[in-house]
Amino acid sequence: MGILMHDWLLTIYYEIAAIDAGVTKRSISLNDDANTIISYYEKGKFIAGQPSMIYIHGFSSNKEAWLSVLKFVPDSYHSILIDLPRHGETTDTNADDHTIHEVVDTLKLFFDTMQMTDPLCLIGASIGGTTVALFTVKYPEYVSMICLLAPPPTKLHESELIKKLHAGMDHILLPTTSEEFYATAELLTVKKVTAPKAFIDRYFKSRLRVVDQQRR
């Protein structure tokens, strides 16, 4: 069973969204790390010489966050939506705490295992943008183009949200009660969340399984 709780409402919603986006769910065990099984969606076929488009989600998010985008991406582009370690349905039984640099190395291992040696187009949102930037600096030979969507600012330009996180108020991104979760949704979204409350409650409960891991 993956990290994502198999709630029937969430499962049906994600399956419909995946069909609408034209993606296929897959998983792969990393060559030299039997503890890690990466879950990902794939759309289109890999074509040698043509950069694949890799979508990296933000902190405490998952690959499903990109499904509403992928439905507008033609099948002629090879696209991969990946669940990072300790997120979504990626299985990671490594007891050690993760750093963003270890996530970068896990991404490289994923690309090597997939035999994706042609330069890639990496698209990252929030902390996924930071991951993409660090990956590009460390492994530039893998990268053709990057797209960074709202990566966290530097300390010189910290927002009030980032300052609160540094002060230890991690419930802003890792809520453990439904009240905190709704407050987080209100804080981090531009448009008011209009999904049915029953769905939102199930989504919140599905995230509780990894809150301690993500806090570490």
N, C-alpha and C positions, 0 to 999 in steps of 0.2 A: 504494500500500500504506500503510495507516495505521500509526501509531506502535506499536500493539499487534501483536506478532508473530503471524503467522497459523499457529500451531501447531494441528494437527488436533484434539488432545485438548481444548485450551482452547476452540477454535472450537465443537466439538460441545457441550461443557459449557455455554457461554454461550448457544448457540442453544436448547438445551433449557430453560435457566433463563428465557430471554426468552419462550418459548412459555408456560411455566408462569405467568409473571407477566402475560401478556397484553399485552406491549409490542411496538412496531414500531420497528426501527432506522431512523434517518434521518440526513441530514447537510445542512448549509447553509453556503454561502459568505457571509461577512459583506460587507455592501454596499461599504464603503470600505476593505476590507483583504483583497485577493485572496490574501494569504499565509496566511490563516487559514480553515480549513474545520472547523466545529464538528460533532462527532458526538454524537448524542443518541438516547435512546429516548423514545417518546411512547405514552401510553395515554389513551384517551378522546378526546373532541373539545372544542375550544375553544368556550366559550359566553360570549357577550358579557354582562358584568355579573357573571359567576361567576369568582372568583379561580382561576387555574391554580396547581397545586402544583409548585414547582420544587425538585428535589433536588440539592444541591451536595455532592460527595464531599470527602474529606480529602486531605491532601498525600500524594503518591505512590500514591494510590488511583485508582479509575476509576468510571464510571457503573454498571458491573456490580455494584458493592458494594451497590446499592439493590434489586437484583432480588428478593431474598428478602423484602423489605418490600412491594414493589409488588404482589405476588401477593395481598395482603390488602386492597388499595385498590380499591374498586369502579370499574367503567368510567364511572360517572356523574361521576367527578372527572377533570378534565383534568390529566394528570401528565406532567412532563418530567424525564428524568434526563440530565444533561449531562456530557460530558467537558470538563474545564477545559483551557486551553492547556497543552501539553507533558505531557498526561496521556492515558491510554487511546488512543483512535483519532482524537482531534482533531489535525489536521494544522496545524502552525505552523512556517513556514520563516523567520520573523523571527529574525535573528541576534542581536538585542538581548536582554539579560537581562530577565526579567520581575520585576515587583514585584507585591505583592498589590493595590496601587492600580490597576495596569494590568489585572489580572484583573477587578477591579470594573468598569472601563470596558468591557472586552470583554463582560461579561455584559449591560451596558446596550445595547451595540451588537447583541448577539444578540436581546434582547427587541424592539428597534426593528425589526430585520430581519424578525423573526417577526410584527411588527405586534401585539404583545401589550401593549396600552396600558392595559388594566384593571389595577387593583391586584392584586399577586401574593401568594401564600403561599410564602415562601422557607424551605426546610428545609436546614440545613447541619450537617455532622458534622466535628468536629475543626477543622482550619484552614478547612474549608468554613463552619463556624459563624462564624469571624472574618470571612470574606469576606462572608457574609450581613449581619453587623452593620455592617460598613463600607459596604456597598451601601445599607443602609437609611438610614444617616446622610447619605450623599451624594445619594441619589435617593429620598427618602421618598415622592414622588408615585407611585412604582411599586409600593409595598408596602402590603399589607393586613394581613399577619400574618407573624411570623417564629417559627421553632423552632430553637433552638441546642442541638446535642447535643455535649457535652464539648468546647467550644471551649478553646483554649490559655489558661492562666491569665495574669494580669498578673505582672510581676516581683516584686511584693510577696508573691505566693503561688505561686512557681514550685515545681514538683515536681522530684524528682531527675532525671527524664528530661529536662525542659526545661533544667535546669542543665547536664547533660552535653552537650546539643545546643549551648548557648551556648559551651561549652568546646571546641567543634570536633569532638566525637565524633559526626559525622553518619552514621556507619555504623549507628547505632541505628535511623534511619528509612530510610536508603539503603544497605542491605547490598549488598556486591559479591561475597560468597562464600556458598555454601550454608550454611556453619556460622553466619555472621552472620545470614542470613535466618531460620534456625530459631530462633536466639536472640531475634531481633526478634519473631517470632510468639509465642514464649513470654512475652515481656515485655509485649506490647501486647494480649493476649487474656485474657479471664476464663475461658472454657472452653478446654480443651485442643484443639488443632487435630487433627481426626480424618480429614481428607481424605487420600486415597491419596498416598504419597510421590511417585509418578510424576507426578501432577497438580501437586503443590506445586512440584516441581523445574521443571516446564515454566512454571508461573506466575512463578517467580523469574527464569528466563531471559528471559521476555518483558519483564520490567521493566528489564533491564540496558540496553536500547536508549536509555532516557531518563534514566539515573542522572546523567550529567554535566550534562544540561540542568537537571534538578531540583536538583542541588547548587548550580548557579549561581543 
